[in-house]
Amino acid sequence: MSIDPGAVIHPSAVIEEGASIAAGVHIGPFCHIGPEVVLAEGVELKSHVVVSGLTEIGEDTTVFPFASLGQVPQDLKYKGEKTRLVIGKRNRIREYVTMNPGTEGGGGVTRVGDDGLFMSSSHVAHDVTIGNRVILVNSVAIAGHCHIEDDVIVGGLSGVHQWVRIGHGAIIGALSMVTSDVIPHALVAGPRAQLEGLNLVGLKRRGVSRAEIGALRELYMALSEGNFREQARKLHDEGTDSALAREVLDFILGPSDRSFLTPR
């Protein structure tokens, strides 16, 4: 066991032999930390938090009561192989959140970026990759193998089907079921999720220029005029001066096992 003398640990917490606890870590009442867990400097576990398996939690992340991080994947194909959950820095992980490690068939790692907010009862399944500054609102469920890029917001009580990709800066409305890939900077809503347009509010909040927003509008209209992927390939070959338009086109033409949500 490696516990820095600067860590503050409540006497009711259980820290198993082998865990690595850095300076400035605060572990509250009735937490349970497994033998292969690594808690970086400044991590705070409020109370009743369970962290198990090969799980790493990055600096200054705060975990609220009754979260469960690193328990075995909810996948019947999992056979006890050694896999990992890696959580980045400065995340806020609220009550009853669950995050599972990877599986051998999915690459072996579930990876969460920095500065995320994971609201109460949200779930991150096995082999998921989540970028930076992502927000999962209450009771969002991200299924296995999904890839969620930076600055994505997923509204409350929404579900994301396995293997789906959600592009940079997209926003998913509450109560949506997302079964297909979502292009960057998109606005998606509906019980069977539909591509409604661009996430203009998010673009403006991030300070994106009017010229770039205009280029994205033109791209969106052009993509609406025919077969989505064929239009994207044509527009990609023609070229564009817009960095965000290129990002969208590269995303559409990238590898995927799913179809796309397309404009109505």
Protein Blocks (a to p, Z undefined) as FASTA:
>chain_A
ZZdfkbccdfkbccdehiacdehiacdehiacdfkbccdehiacfbhpacehjddddehi
acdehiaehiacdbfkbgoiacdddddehiacdehiacddddfknnopacddehiacdeh
iacdehiacdehiacdehiacdehiacdehiacdehiacdehiacdehiacdehiacfbd
cdehiacedjbacdfbdcfklmmmnopafklmmmmmmmmmmmmmmcfklmmmmmmmnopa
bfklmmmmmmmmmccfbdcdddZZ
